[in-house]
Amino acid sequence: MFAHAFAGLNMPDLNFIRAEIELMRRQIVRHRKEIQDLQRAGIATKSADELLVLMQAKVDGLCEERDRLVGDQRRKYPGTDKVINEPIERRFR
């Protein structure tokens, strides 16, 4: 979903995607608070709820893209999909 938004453009790097996720999550929290205020005032919130669902779907897409990029950056043994664990990772298993 997210990758299609940047079709033909340079793909954003991992740091950009992480920053975008954080920004969107803060916006979602603010939006939820605004919805609560509207509900307390007795105002219908159906359209605001729908927007919240769209915002959450965008964050989910960004998280999928982030996870894909993180997976691509892991070091793997040549010719396999097996990740090379670093010493710190082995210590805690």
Protein Blocks (a to p, Z undefined) as FASTA:
>chain_A
ZZmmmgoiacddfklmmmmmmmmmmmmmmmmmmmmmmmmnopafklmmmmmmmmmmmmmm
mmmmmmmmmmmmpccdehiabdcddfklmmmZZ
